Amino acid sequence: MLEKALKGSPKYYLWIGFLLLVIAGASSVYITQLIHGLTITGMSRDVSWGFYIAQFTYLVGLAASGVMIVLPYYFHHYKKFKDLVIFGEFMAIGAVVMCLGFIVVDIGQPQRMLNVLLFPTPNSILFWDMVVLNGYLILNLLVGWTCLECDRQHMPHPKWTKVVAYVSIIWAFSIHTVTAFLYQGLPGRHYWLTAILAARFLASAFCSGPAILLLVIMLTEKLTTFKAEAEGVATLAKIIVYAMCVNVFFFLLEVFSAFYSNIPEHMNSLIYLFKGLDGHTELVPYMWTAVAFGLGSLALLIPPKLRDNRKLLPWSLGILVIATWIDKGLGLLIGGFNPSPFDTVAPYWPTGKELIVSLMIYATGALVVTILFKVATEVKQELGVSQKPAVSLETEA
């Protein structure tokens, strides 16, 4: 089916060419990093994880979020997700590719990754993170590609694909739980040292991931003749609302625990993020922007009349994604390192070269998702899915 990705409109080829150009251009900066090391980044002795690991953390959530479509479809036989489930699996593949890419650039020398295989350490959370990520990638490739090929051939799906799909559902929860364990098992980092962190990770993933997927699907509808089932899109939007409400609730629990207990170590990270500490206020405007966008997204998504408006929905989802990215892809990591166990603040901000290398990883993921979605939409069009009339989500007056 890959041959379908080789045919497309001039705009399609222009987009592919643009992504390849970004990857090639940013690769030169990555080569500079290989030569000079991680000194090109903003990381230091006190901030040993930076923008790379922050993006890795956020994208693991995007990979895990595919379960919000796969689980209702396979466990509860919700047929309205039939046309969306393949896109959820393919989005997960692209997200895992980016996760692995950010790990590669963060460890400095890529050959060090071989140590995980040559000298396995089952007592290390990092070892299990490698296992669950690669396992999830393989599971989604097997199920997604096999089922799509069977649909193309008008054949029933093999029975083993359903079993593997059930395994992938459980696996999806594990990949983000293990990622949370990387953080919450570190003593001296009180912003991360909380039992609810894994639950916060999952809640954040299950609202931001489906929001990104829904935005990409809506863009796909604009650029192709594929039309997702309106009821399925509406249901996914409801799932996003519920998950975002839980995400906000879990964060408020952290705020209550920190300030009601009046334990300085628990309070200082939140004070640093939202008020500033020792004159360091670098993240304060970003964190309050996240709060405003998060609450704004709920205000636009909770009322059914606003949520079902197809013209307003992309904006609602967009500000939700921005809010969760600032919180999880920026504030979570920097807030965890500050203040340090010595009660000092070590400001961190990604350098230009760090951002360019990150852009290379994002462009690679976009290329993978573009190719997989191109194949999926072509097959769906062959099956006549695109011939269904597009039903507006906007409620009638």
KEBAFI-941485 format. One record per residue (C-alpha): chain; z, y, x. Coordinates in steps of 0.001 Angstrom, whole numbers. Layout:
! residues N
 kette      zz      yy      xx
     A       Z       Y       X
...
***
This chain:
! residues 397
 kette      zz      yy      xx
     A       0       0       0
     A     318    2320    2978
     A   -3388    3073    2738
     A   -2561    5215    -314
     A    -735    7643    1978
     A   -3974    8247    3906
     A   -5744    9780     933
     A   -4850   13068    -672
     A   -5786   16624   -1482
     A   -6232   19355    1167
     A   -2739   20643     323
     A   -1324   17192    1017
     A   -3009   17032    4433
     A   -1881   20591    5163
     A    1733   19658    4401
     A    1558   16530    6569
     A      -3   18558    9380
     A    2722   21195    9079
     A    5472   18567    9334
     A    3835   16949   12363
     A    3497   20368   13996
     A    7197   21107   13415
     A    8184   17714   14834
     A    5984   18191   17898
     A    7167   21740   18531
     A   10857   20944   18079
     A   10521   17844   20278
     A   10066   20122   23289
     A   13534   21567   22639
     A   14928   18048   22302
     A   13411   17196   25683
     A   15290   20202   27063
     A   18476   18704   25627
     A   17709   15375   27284
     A   17379   17176   30629
     A   20321   19576   30408
     A   22573   17658   28032
     A   24598   18898   25064
     A   25330   22164   26883
     A   22450   23645   24864
     A   24595   23235   21736
     A   27604   25260   20632
     A   29963   22310   21078
     A   32854   22445   23505
     A   35905   20537   24631
     A   37774   21554   21467
     A   34840   21077   19080
     A   33291   17768   20126
     A   31329   17276   16903
     A   28929   19950   15748
     A   25988   20670   13477
     A   24403   17276   14171
     A   27356   15278   12865
     A   27835   17721    9987
     A   24255   17045    8829
     A   24736   13328    9380
     A   27763   13430    7081
     A   25907   15320    4369
     A   22837   13082    4541
     A   24864    9879    4304
     A   25879   11218     915
     A   22234   11754      10
     A   21488    8152    1002
     A   24408    6793   -1024
     A   23517    8860   -4087
     A   20585    6632   -4957
     A   23141    4288   -6480
     A   23515    6738   -9381
     A   20090    5578  -10577
     A   20082    2006   -9294
     A   23481    1117  -10800
     A   22693    2114  -14435
     A   19267     484  -14195
     A   20391   -2894  -12811
     A   23954   -3180  -14137
     A   23513   -1587  -17562
     A   19749   -2141  -18038
     A   19158    1543  -18700
     A   15371    1446  -18959
     A   14980    5233  -18957
     A   15536    5095  -15186
     A   12718    2599  -14638
     A   10305    5247  -13342
     A   13007    6955  -11258
     A   14664    3997   -9529
     A   11910    3564   -6934
     A   12174    7247   -6004
     A   15929    6907   -5582
     A   15448    3968   -3221
     A   12735    5733   -1239
     A   14838    8903   -1000
     A   17669    6768     386
     A   15309    5421    3070
     A   14356    8926    4186
     A   18018   10009    4191
     A   19105    7059    6356
     A   16270    7772    8804
     A   17582   11324    9166
     A   21163   10058    9527
     A   20140    7784   12382
     A   18144   10632   13920
     A   21171   12940   13961
     A   23254   10212   15590
     A   20618    9773   18306
     A   20514   13474   19176
     A   24305   13785   19048
     A   25107   11066   21581
     A   23090   12872   24258
     A   21321    9957   25947
     A   19591    7666   23386
     A   19916    4586   25592
     A   23654    4711   24959
     A   22960    3355   21478
     A   22248     -12   23100
     A   25921    -227   24034
     A   26731    -702   20343
     A   24641   -3879   20341
     A   25330   -5085   23887
     A   29074   -4470   23680
     A   30014   -4709   19989
     A   33496   -3506   19099
     A   34423   -4620   15557
     A   37704   -2703   15813
     A   35722     552   15954
     A   34741    2445   12793
     A   31610    3672   14612
     A   30463      69   15025
     A   30785    -565   11296
     A   29066    2721   10513
     A   26054    1501   12497
     A   26128   -1833   10638
     A   26299    -374    7123
     A   23663    2317    7763
     A   21067     -39    9185
     A   21905   -2649    6570
     A   21428    -118    3759
     A   18076     927    5226
     A   16858   -2680    5267
     A   18124   -3384    1741
     A   16324    -387     241
     A   13119   -1185    2109
     A   13167   -4775     882
     A   13910   -4003   -2758
     A   11875    -823   -3108
     A    8704   -1987   -1384
     A    8723   -5495   -2914
     A    9279   -4247   -6464
     A    6606   -1571   -6125
     A    4094   -4107   -4795
     A    4902   -6469   -7674
     A    4407   -3649  -10179
     A    1076   -2864   -8571
     A       0   -6511   -8864
     A    1333   -6719  -12463
     A    3672   -9497  -11375
     A    7350  -10055  -12276
     A    9866   -9054   -9655
     A   11236  -11962   -7594
     A   14722  -13014   -8653
     A   16099  -12370   -5185
     A   15304   -8648   -5466
     A   17867   -8303   -8254
     A   20508   -9986   -6117
     A   19692   -7741   -3173
     A   19787   -4701   -5491
     A   23313   -5646   -6569
     A   24304   -5923   -2913
     A   22743   -2516   -2184
     A   24852    -940   -4945
     A   28061   -2116   -3294
     A   26608   -1206     102
     A   25914    2357   -1057
     A   29611    2939   -1674
     A   30456    1416    1709
     A   28207    3661    3816
     A   29925    6859    2705
     A   33381    5303    2651
     A   33006    4184    6267
     A   31737    7664    7188
     A   34851    9166    5603
     A   36995    6746    7611
     A   35522    8243   10796
     A   37211   11511    9833
     A   40359   10588    7983
     A   41621    8191   10621
     A   41975   10901   13276
     A   45577   12024   13841
     A   46153   15704   14494
     A   43222   16789   12271
     A   45114   17577    9092
     A   42132   18818    7074
     A   40669   15318    7361
     A   43920   13347    7431
     A   44088   12700    3707
     A   43725    9496    1709
     A   41490   11178    -869
     A   38786   12159    1653
     A   36633    9073     958
     A   36816    9785   -2772
     A   35863   13429   -2115
     A   32898   12264     -41
     A   31651   10007   -2829
     A   32114   12640   -5549
     A   30249   15207   -3466
     A   27488   12709   -2726
     A   27053   11715   -6356
     A   26423   15313   -7427
     A   24458   16755   -4485
     A   22316   13674   -3789
     A   20946   13220   -7328
     A   20454   17012   -7492
     A   18207   16894   -4414
     A   16406   13831   -5781
     A   15838   15527   -9120
     A   14491   18649   -7408
     A   12040   16536   -5386
     A   10960   14638   -8501
     A   10366   17898  -10371
     A    8304   19134   -7423
     A    6360   15854   -7477
     A    5606   16436  -11164
     A    4229   19875  -10301
     A    1952   18539   -7564
     A     785   15275   -9171
     A      53   13890  -12618
     A    3214   11775  -12515
     A    5702   12583  -15276
     A    9243   11250  -15252
     A   10746   10223  -18571
     A   12483   13265  -20056
     A   15477   11304  -21317
     A   16010    9786  -17889
     A   15957   13231  -16268
     A   18436   14509  -18862
     A   20783   11591  -18211
     A   20622   12141  -14462
     A   21470   15819  -14994
     A   24558   14753  -16985
     A   25632   12443  -14154
     A   25323   15371  -11736
     A   27588   17513  -13958
     A   30292   14854  -14194
     A   30232   14200  -10455
     A   30411   17918   -9645
     A   33411   18338  -11947
     A   35184   15475  -10172
     A   34216   16961   -6802
     A   35787   20321   -7679
     A   38874   18599   -9107
     A   39426   16580   -5914
     A   39152   19724   -3801
     A   41724   21495   -5974
     A   44057   18533   -5455
     A   43794   19119   -1708
     A   44591   22813   -2172
     A   47624   22006   -4321
     A   48956   19398   -1884
     A   48569   21753    1074
     A   50179   24851    -408
     A   52797   23274   -2671
     A   54128   21215     226
     A   54075   24386    2354
     A   53280   22321    5456
     A   51601   24705    7938
     A   49301   22077    9456
     A   47838   21307    6039
     A   47534   24934    5000
     A   46081   26437    8182
     A   42623   24846    7928
     A   42185   26129    4377
     A   43490   29545    5412
     A   41030   29590    8316
     A   38112   28722    6025
     A   38877   31043    3115
     A   40904   33895    4619
     A   40558   33706    8373
     A   43120   32856   11036
     A   44090   34786   14168
     A   41285   37250   13519
     A   38623   34547   13173
     A   36806   35021    9863
     A   33385   33559   10753
     A   33269   31095    7856
     A   35047   33125    5174
     A   31912   34642    3517
     A   30152   31266    3568
     A   33048   29405    1973
     A   33458   31949    -825
     A   29699   31784   -1368
     A   30109   28029   -1799
     A   32874   28609   -4352
     A   30776   31104   -6313
     A   27694   28876   -6247
     A   29677   25769   -7153
     A   31314   27401  -10170
     A   28017   29047  -11093
     A   26233   25705  -11073
     A   28855   24262  -13430
     A   28490   27245  -15732
     A   24755   26563  -15923
     A   24939   22765  -16130
     A   27848   22067  -18478
     A   26371   23706  -21645
     A   23702   21262  -22919
     A   21387   24069  -23998
     A   21275   25498  -20470
     A   21209   22089  -18748
     A   18257   20891  -20814
     A   16179   23966  -20044
     A   13531   22763  -17571
     A   12856   26278  -16289
     A   16519   26940  -15526
     A   17424   23446  -14276
     A   15878   23787  -10765
     A   17897   26958  -10128
     A   21093   25311  -11352
     A   20521   22308   -9099
     A   19509   24514   -6179
     A   22733   26521   -6112
     A   24736   23298   -6510
     A   23031   21861   -3425
     A   23726   25053   -1451
     A   27389   25002   -2497
     A   27928   21370   -1515
     A   26021   21804    1755
     A   28174   24750    2851
     A   31340   22849    1942
     A   30377   19478    3414
     A   27620   20267    5903
     A   29423   23168    7563
     A   32987   23915    6451
     A   34265   20325    6480
     A   33575   19797   10167
     A   34497   23228   11529
     A   37592   23420    9326
     A   38727   20042   10588
     A   38631   21163   14209
     A   40380   24478   13526
     A   43119   25088   14232
     A   43424   22544   17024
     A   46516   20348   17565
     A   47667   23128   19929
     A   47482   25703   17082
     A   44545   27514   18642
     A   41236   28463   17039
     A   38038   27429   18824
     A   35147   29148   17011
     A   31983   27085   16733
     A   28523   28055   15601
     A   25280   26113   16165
     A   22922   27557   18750
     A   19257   28269   18110
     A   18213   25189   20084
     A   20665   23082   18104
     A   19077   24266   14868
     A   15555   23586   16149
     A   16453   19998   17089
     A   17993   19606   13632
     A   14773   20943   12127
     A   12916   18160   13954
     A   15117   15545   12257
     A   14716   17146    8830
     A   10929   17333    9277
     A   10884   13636   10216
     A   12828   12768    7070
     A   10547   14948    4950
     A    7527   13146    6431
     A    8984    9733    5565
     A    9870   10820    2012
     A    6454   12433    1520
     A    4612    9262    2528
     A    6827    6980     431
     A    6642    9249   -2622
     A    2860    9495   -2225
     A    2592    5712   -2316
     A    4969    5475   -5291
     A    3206    8136   -7363
     A    -203    6568   -6681
     A    1052    3184   -7879
     A    2716    4730  -10934
     A    -547    6476  -11779
     A   -2417    3178  -11521
     A      77    1645  -13937
     A    -504    4433  -16431
     A    2922    6061  -16095
     A    1259    9394  -15424
     A    -638    9179  -18699
     A    2500    9575  -20768
     A    2747   13040  -22304
     A    5306   15216  -20616
     A    8200   15792  -22966
     A   10091   19032  -22512
     A   13830   18790  -22003
     A   14330   22158  -23596
     A   16026   21727  -26918
     A   14346   23021  -30007
     A   15791   26101  -31548
***
